[in-house]
């Protein structure tokens, strides 16, 4: 792989790191929001799930957009959307909530705190940008890596998520020690904006996408990229047959791909329930054990540090072993570690160690799933297929925070809640055992 390819993979890692921080920013800020607004665990679980609704929509819809108009413009649009959402969270003033709350009351017969509704709307908007970004960068990483290192490159791209959470968590812990929860979102907005010039000037459109879609100027764009990569230019675009022109993103629902789509989407759905239970509830659980918010953020940092290491190890293992078997194995280990987390004594050092080990396996499984997405879906539907699997799978992430909140409110102890939430990874591993995975045609 050449320098441009390596640079693009590195930038996708950075973008995924940005996603990791943006998604977890509400977790870092949640203790402060709950204290300032007097929210109980059920209401907090509701807020924690809001950007996940946006991510589900963004992944499914914008993944299809990336397959139609290109990966690069979709990534730029998603960054702008994320920056707006992150900043506007800090200006929550119940104006939007005041407009929407009466509608909610009329439809559902219940009155919600207008500040809560306002905050939720901006988190949904942020989530839309994050979801579209995830689908786009997964396709970009797969299409700028060579066939031998594709699984590893996509896996390395996915470790950006915990890396962003670790770095963001370290900074958030310092910010929260001297500032209120809004400082976390100011940080996220600023870093998001800084990525715009990187994509604009450094990342060209995917050569795979250009050669298949062949928009106006495709040949010139491909040759410009080939020169940057040190390759010989081409004199004509490849011939696209009538059958290839009939291909569409909806092919993931047709014979040949439908079984793969259903299995990996369902597996992702169930594992995400376990994954997001840990990421969304660790800060609040640690605070409820009697520790300060900055200490809780540090524990979450350790969970994501373990996740980054787990993702790296899984990525390297995919070079030598079957990615499906690796993913099933780490999902089974994830089940065990979440169970152990629920029985860990309230000691910061011990909690940090257990959460790091848990993150190793929970994020390692996510890394394996991204490699499966890239391997299973063909180029013409890769972003949409990935986006669909992530989008529907995010239903699990939407369920996890409020479900855990309901279980806690019902009086269940942490040990019982952790046991129930760990079962998602077990179900996911069982589903993947039925998957028949081959390299997708490009």
SULJOKA-V901433 format. One line per field, one symbol per residue. ss: DSSP state (H for helix, E for strand, - for the rest). phi: phi as a letter, one per 40 degrees, with the letter a starting at -180 (. if undefined). burial: b if it has 24 or more other C-alpha atoms within 12 Angstrom, else e. A space follows every 10 residues. Layout:
ss = ???
phi = ???
burial = ???
This chain:
ss = --HHHHHHHH HHHHHHHHHH HHHHHHHHHH HHHHHHH--- HHHHHHHH-H HHHHHHHHHH HHHHHHHHH- HHHHHHHHHH HHHHHHHHH- ----HHHHHH HHHHHHHH-- ---HHHHHHH HHHHHHHHHH HHHHHHHHHH HHH------H HHHHHHHH-H HHHHHHHHHH HHHHHHHH-- -HHHHHHHHH HHHHHHHHHH HH----HHHH HHH----HHH HHHHHHHHH- ---------- -HHHH---HH HHH----HHH HHHHHHHHHH HHHHHHHHHH HHHHHHHH-- --HHHHHHHH HHHHHHHHHH HHHHHHH--- --HHHHHHHH HHHHHHHHHH H------HHH HHHHHHHHHH HHHHHHHHHH HHHHHH--HH HHHHHHHHHH HHHHHHHHHH HHHHHHHHH- ---HHHHHHH HHHHHHHHHH HH-------- --
phi = .ccccccccc ccccccccdd cdccdccccd dcccccbgcc cccccccccc cccccccccc ccccccccbh cccccccccc ccccccccdc bdbgccdccc dccccccbgb bbdccccdcc cccccdcdcc cccdcccccc cccbbcccbc dcccccdccd dccccccccc cccccccbbc cccccccccc cdcccdcccc cbbccdcdcc cccfcdgccc cccccccccg bccbcacccb cccccccacc ccbbdhbccc dcccccccdc ccdcdcdccc bddcccccch cccccccccc cccccccccc ccccdccccb bccccccccc cccddcccdc dcbcccbdcc cccccccccd cccdccdccc ccdcccccdc bccccccccc ccccdccccd cccccccccc hccddcccdc cccdcccccc cccccbbbcc cb
burial = eeebbbbbbb bbbbbbbbbb bbbbbbbbbb bbbbeeeeee bbbbbbbbbb bbbbbbbbbb bbbbbbbbbb bbbbbbbbbb bbbbbbbbbb ebebebbeeb beeeeeeeee ebbbbbbbbb bbbbbbbbbb bbbbbbbbbb bbbbbeeebb bbbbbbbbbb bbbbbbbbbb bbbbbbeeeb bbbbbbbbbb bbbebbebbe eebbbbbbbb bbbbeeebbe bbbebbeebe eeeeeebeee eeeeeeebbb bbeeeebeeb bbbbbbbbbb bbbbbbbbbb bbbbbbbeee eebbbbbbbb bbbbbbbbbb bbbbbbbbbe ebbbbbbbbb bbbbbbbbbb bbebeeebee bbbbbbbbbb bbbbbbbbbb bbbbbbbbbb bbbbbbbbbb bbbbbbbbbb bbbbbebbee eeebbebbbb bbbbbbbbbb bbbebbbebb ee
